[in-house]
Structure formats: C-alpha cells, structure tokens
Amino acid sequence: MDFIPIALFWGLALIGLFGNRSLLIYLFFATMPFGSFAVFPTAMTMGLTFTPTPIVACILFLRTFINGRAIKFGLSALFAPRGLLMLTAFWAVAVLVTIFSPRFFAGHVIVVPMKVTRFFQSGFLQPTTQNISQIMYLTISVITVVTFARLMIDAKQQQNALKGLCIGGGLAVFTGILDLSSHFIPLDWLLDPFRTASYVLMTDVTLEGGTRRVVGLMPEASSYGALCTQLLTLVYFLRHAITDHFYRQKVVPVVAALLLLFVWLSTSSSAYVALVVFGAFAGLDFLWRAKKARRGTRAGRELELEFWVVAAVTAIVFTGFVARPEIFDSLFRLFDQLVLKKTSTSSFEERTFWTLTSWQALLDTYGLGVGMGGTRASNEVVAVLSNTGFLGGLLYYGFALQSMLRRAYPGDVVNSALVTGLRWSFLPGLTAGILAGTSADFGMKNAFLFGTMFAAAIVSWHNRRKSLATPPKSVDTQNVPA
C-alpha cells in the first residue's frame, strides 16, 4: 500500500517537470499538509525522511532555472546587496559551522539530539546524519526563495500560487477531517500509507478529559496547528491580491473559516497564541484598510461585509453565552489546560529544557554554534542561534527584516496588496516559531514569503520606472478652466 501514494506523487511531479509548470506550483502548496509522508522509502535513505514539499520545491527549481537567462537572474539575486545577499551569507555560515563545529566540539558540548526518543534526553555533540538532513533542508529552502523570486514576477504564476494556497488550506482541512473521523471509524488503511516518516509520530494523543488531538497527516498536533495557522494567515491576508472573483469571494472565506476551526481542534497552545496574534493583526489590517477605503468602492463594500459578519458572529456567541453559559464550560477548561496551565505540564518542562540546553550549547561553543541539526530547541530564535551561531542569527534576521521593509509601487494595486499581506502574515508565524520552533531551517512557508516579497518589489520597481518614463500627455491650455 505504501507504494501507491509514492507512485502517485512522483507521477504528478514528473508531469509538472516535463509538462505544465503550473501543476508544480499547485503541488507545492497541496503537499504541505503531508508532513509525515516520506516520498522515498526510508530504508533507501539511511533513515532520513524527505517530505513531499521540499522535493517539489527542488523540481520546481529545476523547471524554473532551465535556461541561461533565468540562471543569470538567480545569480544576480543571490549576490545583490539589496537582494538576497544576506540570505546567501547566512547559508554559507550555516554550512561552515555544520562542517566544523560537530567535529571540533565533539564530546565537549551537551546538546539535545534532533531525534528525541526519551524524556529529557541529552548527550554530547557529535556528527550525525541529522547534520546532513538539516543542511539539505536549509539549502532547499534557500533555492525555494530564489525560485519564487523568479516565478512571482509573472502575473499568471503569481495568481496560480495564490490559488494554490487555497488548495493547500483545503487539503489541510480535509486531512484533519480524515484524522478526526479515524477516531470513530477505521481509516488506518487510508492514513497509514501517508505516515511513513522515520521520526516519532504522535498521532494518537488524548488530553485530560478525553479530548483527542487532531494531527491530520502531520507528525504531531503542534505541527498541524502551526500549519493551519500559517495557511490561515496567508490565505486571509493575501486574499486582496487574488484577481479571480470566485476564489476571493467564495473560496477564501470558506477555507479560512475551516482552518480557524481546525486550529482549535489541534489543541496546540503555540497555535492558540499565534491565533491571538493573527486576530490582533487582522484587526489592525481592517482599521488600516478602513482608513484608506472610500465608501461605494469594492474595498469599501468588502469592509462593510466583513464588519457585519464579525458583528453577527459576535452577537450569536454573546447571546449563546448569556442564555446557556454552561455550553462554554468545556471550551474554557480546554483553554485553561492548554494555555493558562501550560507552564505546569511535563511537555512545557521538557521543551524549556531543550531551549536552555541549546542556548548553553551556543555559549559553550563561544557563539559559533553547533551546526545545523546539532541540537533541538523549542524556540525558533534559539534554534537559529544555537545551530548557526550569533553571526548566522544576525544574517538571517537581518535578511528577514530587509524582506519586511521591501515596498511596492503604490500604483501597482496587486503587488501592493501582496506586499502588505505578506507583512501582516509574517509575525503570527514568527510567534508560533518562537513558542515551539525546533529547527533553524526557516521552511517552505517563509521561503515562499521571502521570494514573493522580492519579486513583488522588483515588478513594482519596473512599473514605477515605466510610469516615470512615459511622457505626460500634452495639455490644451486654451481649454483648461480658469
């Protein structure tokens, strides 16, 4: 049975490689919810797990940079100071640290292994296969940034990517429904062929009170909650850049509402906090658009609709709370258990141990870091710093800040909406990463975000130059009213 999904994946990937490139873009987002699926049998890869999205990203890279002009663009972008130079430097530092630190500091620095198999597990730093897999994933993330920097210059591929986000969100919901249903009806025959990763999969966890955690086809509930939150923020904030009326008005609201529901069902405390941050930024985004929108325009009508939808939902919830407050008791207990009392749980204690051990490993290596895959943290910032050193962390977060400061030409409506939406969507994901991020690899979602920001800024810059180069129309001063 395991052969069937692998064959299906490679069949679609090869069609995209030799046929329609747009299929690869859709496949990139559609495979994101399959985080526990190994596209190569792990027996063939020395136990390493290669999930589908990074493999699609590699194929999309090959398909995009198949000619000299595209290669020239990629090299120029990677080494341009105002382009991706800091990202290139971050990758180079990560490679050097990964080659030398696990060998130079072997047996002298305490770390938490990436493949944790025991409670509060730690050991001495030494070279492992995780160094290879993590540096490979980071390399794939970097080339994915360059790929989307090239692809998203094309308006057609830009819209394909935005529709692909909706498809990825829909599949995240669908896999969540399957996992939720498997608690009541036997669906192991359908789910198990997609749960073939070599790392530990926590797919059957029950909270106090009997609440089952929904994990979809991700390794654990926290990663599924993070995925749903990331897709929710991207779909919600980028909807204004979608030109297809059906997707923008019909598909996005349904997908966003269902993703919101399954973030809750994931019972991930980090996803809940990220959801609060998302809500805050959604409110700020609403106020920002309300300030600029004019009554009677499409933007004005959308704002009015959003206001009345939120008002109606709030009124229904408030009425239900007043009439039957006991209905919400189970929700309050769940929130109290997962968020308010999180610091008293063994999971929180272990994750804090990971982060503190990784931070100490950074200090024990004099700020050089232990190399990619050298230690596991439960904080994205500590993971980046402990794996790549203070220099690597400075370069990566410097590049992230540079990306967030990129601007679009105000006259370019679609790219302005794209840049604004990407800015709003970055911080909720960063919040979730700070609370539960285990790897220094910034991942496929951020790779898409960074590459698209760069492409949108380039297109807007060219559009601005074009508009300035166009001579103004001559004015008949005799007919100008006084």
Steps between C-alpha positions, in 0.01 A plus 500: 500500500788741572605480135173649369527853651872514414426406139215753485724777634783432255256468211362849566848641563635367170199635310579841647870469420454411135159655442302780661709694754183633664429147626821515705391826661166346601680185616739709714214628715285187475775284656554724806244308715688172437781557749520136613523357147840383371521514119802266509486178703708577810684169457655650185609826667682372813201595712473857372149625423438712192151649513321595176503882510882545500528245218239690298698817572815338353314390189345845465850649529626279218196582286540875559875535451520297182640780282791740516291810551335355809836383639642849451202644692549251784872572540440875485231474768710282731796740500320835483541700826142625470387155391576165664866552597438477876309174445790362294744600775277335764500175300881513460549554875259214578693264271839590649376468858337164421821366347736602780314545833367142550856373450695771682272502808414127493476354849531841670155660457166369631216513246149364448498268196260586218361144513373501859395152612501539881362749751756775585753339265839665450851398400835620376528678168624281216456478119171328407284444194278780632775745405466384141121501488463843665758670278330344198162634613651845556657491153162406350338790686758742358453384141123518553536870584685553170242291314204707619697820449512402133153343467299773669616761251253338260146622580348167387723288723437746781128430482565125472697516825222688679244244383743226605494643853122451508543142378764432765270641767213284376715187512619586852135508605422178309788308663383633836150370431641158411708487818204613712276241334756224564419528871151369425535286187795284385702709251850371576511335156471848347719701740788261572648508144550876553663456842832352397749753646786352703466745789261453791136559405264600782170436323294357786520740794212562741482795739354495849125473470516273194558766232679346201755721325461537123830457314388453139793348311763696690740345757321647804222735606728803548638474145147458362380801697797704377428397139133599524594832660757576229261415218221697669712814528622475140155429354335775704755778448579423135137477387504861376770409246279227343345628180264204452165612646383144579812414698511834682131521590395134532797269556712711736227562766410128516863382515592764760203411723578127485871558568402707804290209625780247456754722670273470802461123457879457486507606870848645446581769757754669270242506220247658737742778589584551132125515436468784751782684321326433169176647637683812617661554162173426319343779704784739419474405134126577508560843653778573250279413203204690649716811520585482129182354348229717351133431548337337196822349364572126495735540796233694689234236434735220612571688824128542568438129439789400729371732773148358492624139490721555806218690674251219430736227625579702812130555568423128461783398733405763759133398488592134542727583794227699676228242433699179563840580661557133582547430128833682515629325813686231304660765278619699800639186664688407183646851466598500867671162465687576177598864550456630854635184671748412227799596715416225751498216246781252436494596131579862586778393737660279234476766229650756736782251566562474124522878464725555803732216400528634144568853627774368728645306204523830311693657789722192539603533133594867559209618287602298194207255519484121483399466134171429327328205666746510790242573767124533542339805660138598553550857389569605141739780597703276733499226234646735237760642740606166652523329160669778299654724766456868575626591152250270330214636712598860422504426125171310495295745704667789319380349174150445643486866604625608158226292337229653720619850408468443124246734343268484202417782264169650626359505148546122471181381673561123495864508611424762764233267642746211477779678688263631768342157549837329529610746766186436706537122463865480611464582872237238601726230355802649676306496828417130460865432417623681811267287711566160341751521211754216515713552189719776356355431155254782424282266294289507187243755619764763575687410180185581302453819702858628455513416129162656428589821687814533289312433174219744583753773580679439167179511295384813678838665446483427126139624483602821675789555257267435209247753629770764552643434155161554333478863387199686639217572262505851356247730654293744291536807716234685300231255624615482862240672718625802691 
